[in-house]
Amino acid sequence: MIRWAILFVVVASTFALTGCGDGMAITRRERAERHRQVLDIDARQFNDDWDLLWLNEDTSSLSPWRTRSWP
């Protein structure tokens, strides 16, 4: 009886640790579509980062307007 209980605990803990998979079958087409979407999002993020790097205006202390009240 103890042997069966130990075996049950080992099997149950193995199933608990490994899980039962994704829960749904994923076809080759779905995987390809997911990879395409990830690459598209990465490319858009890279483009946004590149634009932020090169198109961001630096703040300058030189101003055409008077900014101080004393001369």
Secondary structure, DSSP 4 states (H G I P E B T S, - for coil): -HHHHHHHHHHHHHHHHH-S--SS---HHHHHHHHHHHHHHHHHHHHHHHHHHHHPPPP-S--SS---S--
